[in-house]
């Protein structure tokens, strides 16, 4: 009983991990990377529940940071490091395809490895698209070498993989990973073709007044960092709530909009800027990163218009008007002025200056800046990718089976070959898992790989039989077995058990082949009948030797094209029953009747065609089928035998040994 109890507990643990790996009631996924398996906690600041990353990845090693850095947020106290492999990924599931999501990854080195040498850089990928290079060397050691990156994308499928890629500049690691759903109307610049990567999201307010604003003050859990320079600007604020109206595309939290910066007099400008990530000097280069700026405004003071009070200003980018007219913010109403399309310049210098009619200085409540990343790379066909991940999980395949199976090509999974057609997702065409220590039976998920042509499962410890569903794969030509306990049906299993021999299984995909045979056969028979009708008589006769003779042959008189059967063997009805396992597996049906799958005593797979007594086609046509089959050598290795049995009222042809 003890082993059963242990298994039960194991399954329960797996169920807990699976439940923790699901979005919460808000659709949030909050992962503390490197947290002990099955552990979770509620963050004191955000009240969000964070879970271990054990249910999201099966690679890497957990570490704790050095004690001197434990003053940081709890999410940074531990991390997961990935010393092995080029690409290591987290898989986030149960997402909504077509919905926009914010993805955030945080990194705190904290001298976890005792080397006091953070990695210079490594890359992040969202699915099969590049996200960002994480450069840890730009942050001071007094901050524990920290970084946070965010992106807004449209989810292409119901799962997402976030991957860390080793570029040779240090071991990748990660401290936390968050995913937050956004409204479909939010951030219209994020499309199926491009995502937005955050460069800055700034709340114009002193640090000691508001600090970083996120959930629950921002229900979408965006990070709003304080931004204020007392030597340059003055601050204004309100205790009243600031509202968004109409179709608010950004829903800036009212706590962010309650504060703002202004210049100390109306003659001064508010200014800010940044340099392009691309050092090339030429503007509007399509290869240059495009940027999107979103400026948020709300009037926080109740102005006395009768006394001529007016706040109005121009917004300029690189000394040109970014907004065509003077702008006047509304009292306690959140407004945004933003780029509808990304702009491309070598540098960006925004200035906000009062109009000549304005009696008050310009104001700015918050600003967001993003740069655009393309999201047009096509990952592996979603059904293929899902099937491959199920196969990986079933057999515990490690190798480099992380991220997308086929893309990018330089990181395709070991043992996989894929087809890459323009404008179409890659398809898995070949899998070689020979000598991979596989156990259990053959996964039915292989049958979901509709473009699969070759499958090698040899030299493993697989048991059971080959799933019937594999015969439905129209492209599959070869399954290579060679497992001691693998068999193809009940009879072969018994045979394998007796002989202890290894099976080398070459399974053809018969359905499509049979359809082709039947179709071409009907055409052949049509023309044969028409020719015979025109000749008025049938000159060629079929001669069948008596049933007690040991061999039989057919000849078509007048020519030398006689059917030479390699093995002119007569089968009894009982033998045919044994070969076809009681005629239990139908491959197809043609004009003569059904075609059955079968195996000879030596394991040779054959197709057994029967002529039903109800068939309208006769002996001559049936033997013509034999003759035609012999010439159809693209399918048949060689025809084996034929039989005609008057006692049971049907004709039988053991059609051919299948060639693949």
N, C-alpha and C positions, 0 to 999 in steps of 0.2 A: 504493500500500500504506500510505502514511503515514496517510491519513484513517482507514482501517480500524483501524490500530493505535490511533489516538487514541480511536476509539469504543470499542474493547475496554477500554482503560484507564478510560474514562469509566464503562462499565458495571461494571467491577471496583470502582471507587471507590464507586459507588452501592450495590454489594453490601456493601462494608465499612460504609458508613453504616447500612444496614439491619440488619446484624448487631449493630452497636453499639447500635442502638435497641431491642434485645430485653432482657428480664430475664435476669439471670445464673442460675447453677444453683440459687441460693437463692430465686429469684424477685425479687431486689432489682433496682431501677433506680436508678442513682446518676449524676446529671447535674451537671457543672460548667458552669454557664451562662456563655456568652461565651468558652469555651475554643476554641482554633483548631480548624477542621474536621478531622476524622479523628484528632485528638489524644486521648490518654488517659494516665492515670497511676494508680499505686497510692498511696493515702493512707498516710502514715507511721504515723499513730495508729491508724486503724481497720483497715488492711490491705485496705480495699475499693477496687475499681477504679472510677475516675470517668472518664466519657466526655464528649465534646463534645455540646452540645445541638443541633448542626446536623441531626441525624436526627430531631429532635422538633418543630421549628418552622421556618418559612420567613420569619419576620418579625423586625424589630428589628435593632439594630446592636451589635457587640461593642466593649467598652471595657476598658481596664486601670485599676485604681484608682491613686491618687497614691502615690508611693514611701513617704511617711511612714506609710502604713497597711499596709505589706507584712508587718508582724509578725504579722498575723492568719493564720488557717488558709489553706492554699493555695487552698481552694475559694472564698475571697473575693478572690483577687488579680485576678479579672476578672469581668465581668458582662455581661448583655445588657439594653440599654435599648430602650424601645418608644415613640419620639416620635410615630409615625404611627398613626392609627386609634384607635377607642374601646376595642376588645377585641382582645387578642392572646393566643394560646393555645399551649400545649404539648400534644401528643397522645402518650399512653402506651399502647402496644399489647400484645397477647399476654397479657392479664390473665385472671384466673379469675372469671367471673361468679358472684356470690353469696358470694364470699370477702371477709373483712374485710381492709382495708389501712390502714396508717399512711402518711400523706402529710405531708411536711415541706418547707417552702420557707424559704430563708434569704436575707437581704438585707444587704449591706454597701455603703453609699454610697461611702465612701472618697474623696469629692471627685473622682469619675471624670470629671466634665464641666468641672472647673476653675472652677466657679461658686461653690463652697463654699456651696451652697444646696440641701439635700436636698428632695425632694418632701414636701409636708406629709402627703399620704396618697393612697392608691389602693386599689381593692378587688381581692380575690381571689375567684374563683368555682371551685367544683369541679363540672365539668360545667355544668348549667344552674341550680345552686343556689349561693346566696351562701355564702362561706366566712368571710371576715374582712376588715375594713378595716385595712390596714397603715399605721400612723401613725408615720412616721419622726421626727417632731418631738419625740417623747417621749424620744429617746435622745440623749445628749450627743455633741458633736462630737469629744471626746477618744476616744470609742469608735468613731469612724468612721461613726456613725449606723447601727447594726445592729439587726436584728430577726429572729426565728425564729418561725414559726408551724407548728402541727401539727394534724392532724385524723385521726380514725378513722372510716371509713365502710365500708359494705357496697357492693361494686362492682356496679353495676346491669348492666353489659355487659362485653364482653371488651376494651374500651378506655376510656380516661378522658382528658378534656381539662381541664387546669388553665389558667385564664385570668386575665390581668391586665387590669383595667378602669380606664381613665382617667376619673376623676370630676371633672377640671378643677382638681385641686389639685397638679399636678406630674406629671412624666413617670414612668410606672411602670418599674421595673427589677427584676431578680432575679439572685442570685448562684449559688444551687444549688437543686436540686430532687431529693428522694429519695422513693422509694416502697418500702414494706416489707410483705410479706404477713404476716398474723397468723392464728392459729388461729380457726376459726369460733366456738369457745366463748368466746374472749376478749371482755372488755368487753361483757357482755350488754346494757348500756344502749344500745349502738350497734345500730340496727335499720335495716330498709329505709326507715323513715319518718323517722329522725333520725340525725344524725352527732354525734360528740363533737369539740369544739375544745378543745385544751389551754389552760388558764389557768395551771397550775403542775404540775410534776412534780419533787418535791423529795426529795433524799437527805439525811437528818438526819446530817450529818457535816461536820467542818471542811474548808475548801477545800484547805488544804495537806496533807490526809491522803489524799483520794481524787480530788479534782477532779471534772470532769464524767465520768459513766460512760455509755458507749454500747457499740456493737459493738467488739470481740468479747465484752466482759464481759456485755453484754446481747445475746443472739443475735437479738433482734428489732429491735435498733438504736434503742431509745428513748433519749431524752436525759434523764438524771437529774442535775439541778443540785444542787450542794452547798448546804446550808441549816443555818446554825449561828450562834448569837449567844452568845459566851462570857460576856457580861455577864449573861445571863439563865439559861442552861442549862449543865448539865454533860454530858459525853459518856461513854458506855460503848461498848465494842466487844469483839469476839472474833476470834480467828484461825481458829476452826472454821467449817465450812461450815453454812449455814442452808438447810434444805430446805422445799420446798412439798410438800404431801401431797394425795391425793385429786384431785378435779377442780379444779385450780388455775386460776382464771379470769384470773390476771394474770401469773404467773411472774416475780415481781420477782427481778432478779439477786441471787445470794447475796452479792456484794460490797456491794450496797446494804443488804441486811438485816444485814450484819456490824456496822453502826454504828447508834447510836440516841442520842437526846437524852433526858435525864431532868431533872426539877427538882432543885434543890439540897437540898430536904427534902420530906417527904411532905405537908406542908401547903400546898405551892404547886401551881399549875396550869400545865399546858402549854396555851398558847392560840395561836390564829392565826385570821385572818379576811380578808375582802375585801368590797368594795362591789359591788353588782350593776352591770352595764353599763348598765342601764336606771335612769334617775334618778327614775322614777315612785315615789311613796311607798307605793302599795297593794300588799300581798302577794297571792300566788296569782292574779295577773292572767295569763290565758292568753297574752297578748301579751308578757309579760315573759320574758327568757331564763331557761331552767331550768338549774340547776347540779347536777352529780353530784360527790360527794366520795368518795374511796377512801382509807382509812387502813390502813396496813400495820404489823403488830406481830409481834415475836418476842422472847422472853426470851433475853437474851444471858448472863445470870449463872446459875450453878447454885445454886439456892436450897436452904437447909436447912429443909425443912418441919418436921422434928422440933424445931427450935428456934423454930418459929412464923414463919419468914420467909414473907411473902406479898406479891405485887404484884398489886393489883386496883384497878380504877378505873372511873369512869363517863365516858361520852362525851356531851357536851351540845352542842346547836346552838341558839343564841339562848335560852339558859337553860332549855331543855327537853331531856329525855333523847332522844338520837338512837339509843341502843341500850338496850333495856328493862331490862337487868340489869348488875351489875358484871361487868367482863371481866377475865379472867386470861390473859395470853399464854403459849403453850407454849414450852418450852425448845428453842431452835434449830429451831423449826418456824414457817414463815411463815404468818400468818393475816391476813385482811383483813375490815374492816367497811366497808360501802359502801351508798350509796343505790341501791335497785333502780329508782327512778323519779326524774326530776329534780324538785327543789324550787324554789320561786319565792319569793324574799324580796328586800327592798330592800337588805339587808345580811346577811352571814353571819359569825357569831362562834362558833367552836368552842372548847370548853374541855375539858380532860381532867384530872379530879381524882380523887385517891385515895379509896377507900371507907374507912369508919371501921375496918374490919378490916385494912386494908393496913398493913404495916410498911415498905414501900418506896414511893418516889415513882412517879408515872406515867411511862410510857415511850412513845416514838413513833419508829419506824424510818424511815418514808417516808410521803409523802402525795401524792396526785394529785387535781387539781381540773379538771373539764371543764365547759364549758357546751354546751348542746344547740343544734344548728341543724337546721331542717327540711330534708329531702331528698326532698320529695314532688313537686317540680316535674317535669313530664314533658318530656323532650327529644324531638326529632324521632324518629319511628319508626326503629328501629335499622337496618333495611334501607335506608330512604331516606337516612339520614345516611351510611351506609357508601358507598352509590352516589354521593352528592354529593361525598364526599371523594375518591373515585377520579376522578370527573370533574374536580374541581379540580386534582388532581395531574397528570392527563393533559394538560390544556391550560395548566397553570401559571397558573390564574386567581388574581389577587390581590384587587383590590377590597377588600371587607371580609369576604372568605370565610374567617373564623376562628371557631372555636368551633362551637356547635350551629347548624345551618342556619336553624331556625325560631324558636328560643326563646333569650332573651325576645323578644317581638315587636319591641321597640325596637331590637334588635340583629340582626334577621333579615338574612340575606345579601342584598345588592343583586341585583335581578333575579329573586328568588324570591318566589312567593306560596305560602302554606301554609293548610291548613284546620285549625281549632282546635275540636275537639269535646271536650266535657266528659268527663273520666275516660279519655280516649284520647290517645295521643301525636299531636302535629301530623304532618300528611302534606304532602309537597311536591306542589302541584297545578299549578304553572306555573313555567317557567324561561325567562327572556329573556336570552340571551347574544349578541344581535345586536351587530355592530360591536365585538367583543371581541378581535379579532386571533387567533381560534382557527385552529389548523392541524391537519393530520393528518386522519384519518377520523372519522366519528361514533362516539363511544364506545358500546359495547354496554351500558355501565352505565346508560344512560338507560332501558333496558328493565326495570331493577330498581325503577324508581319507579312502583309499581303504581297510585298515585292520580293520576299525571300526566295533565293535561287539555290543556295547551298547551305547545308547545316552539318557541321562536324562535331559530334558528341563522343567521339571514340576515346578509349582509354580512361574512362571514369568509372564510377561505381553506381551507375544508374540501374534501376530495376523497373519491372513492369513492362508494359507494351508501348509501342509507338501510338500516340493519339490518332484516332481516326480523322480528327479535324485537319491534320496536316495534309491529307489527300485532297482537301478543298483548295489548297494554295495553287493557283494556276501557274505560278512561275517556278515553284520548287522542283528541282530536278534531282537533287541528291541529298539523302540523309546518310551520313557515315556513322555507323555505330561502333561495334567492337567493344561492348561492355559484357562482362561475364554473365550477368543476370538479366540482360535485356532481351526481350523477345518481341515478336510481331503479332502473334495471336495465341490462343490457348494451346493449339497443337504444337506450335513452335516452341512455346514455353516448356512443355513437357519434354520435347526433344532436347532442348538446351540443358534441362536438368539432368537428363540421362547421360548425355555425351560430355557435359562439362566443357563444351567447345565455345569459343568466342564467335559471336555473330558479326559479320561485316555486312551491314544492311544497306542496300541501295534501293531506295523506294522511289518509284516513279510516281508522278502525279497523274493518275489515270483518267480522271474525269474529263479533262479537256481533250486528252488524246482520244478517248473513246468517242467523244462527240465528233472530233474530226474524222475518225474512222467511219462512223456511221454515216456522216454527211457525204463523204467521198464515195462510200460504198453504194449509197442510193443513186448517186450520179452514174457510177459505173453500171449498176444494174439497169438503170433507165436506158442507157445507150446500148447495152447488150440486148435488151428486149426489143428495142426498136430495130436493131440490126437483124435479129432473128426473125422478126415479123416481115421485114423486107425480103429476106431470103426465102421465106415461105416454109422452111423446114429447118430443123435443128440438125446440122451435120455432125456436130461434135457430141459424143456420148460419154457418159461417166461410167467407168467400170469399177465395181467394188468387189473385192475378193470375198469369198464366204467368211462368215463370222468366226469359223473355227480356225482360220489361218492366222498365223502370228504376225503377218505384216499386211498392209494395205497400201494401195497407191491410187492416184488419179491421173488420167491422161486426157489431154485434149487433142483428139486425132487430127492428123494432117499437118501438124507442126511439131517442132522440137522443143517447144516451151513447156515441157512437162514439169509438174511440181515435184521437186526432189526434197522430200522431207528428211531432215537430219536424223530425227528419231521417230521412225514409223511405229509408234507404240499404240496398242489398243488399251483403252482404259475401261474398267468396269464401272458401273454406276456407283458401287460402293467406294471405289477409289476416288471418283470425282467428289463424292460427298466428303471424303476425308480431306481432299485437296482444298476444297472450298469451305471447310468447316461447316458442312451442312447447308451450303449455298446461302450463307448469312450476310455476306457483304456484297452489295450490288454496286458496280462501278458505273453502269449506264444501261441504256436500253436502245436498241435499234430496230430495224425492220424485221429481224429474225426472232428477236426476243431479248432476254436479259443477258448482261455480261457480268461475270462474277470475279472477284479477286480471289487468288488462290496461291498456295505454296506447295512445291513438290517436296519430296522427302529430303532433298539436299539443301532446302532452303531457297531454291530458285523461285522468284515471284513470277506468276503467270496470270494472264487474263483468260478466263474460261467463258467461251461464248456458247450459248445454247440456242438451238432453233426450236421454238415452241411449236406444238402440233397445231396451234391456231394461227400460225404465221401464214400469210398469203404467198410467201415466196418459197420456192421449191429447192430441190436438191442441187440443181444446176447453179442457181444463183448463190447458194450457200458455198459451193465449192469454188465458184468464181471469187467469192470473198476470200477464200483461202489463198487463191492464186494472187489476188491483188495484195493481200497482206504480206506475202513473201517479198514483193517488190518494194513495200513501204518500209525500207530499212532505216529510215530516220527514227522510227519508233521501235522496231523489233530488232533485237540482236539476231534472232533466228526463229523461224517457226518450229514448233516442237512436234506436234502431232495433231491428228484429226480422228474423229470417230463418228460413226453413224450407227445408231442403235434403234432398230425397228420395234423392239419389244416395249420400250418405254415411250415410243411415239415422239421422240424429238431427236434432233441432230446435235452433236456436241463437237466443238472445236476447241482444243487447248491452243489458244490463239498464237501466243508467242512469248518468248522470254523478253522482258522489257529492257530497253536499252537506255541507260543513263549512267 
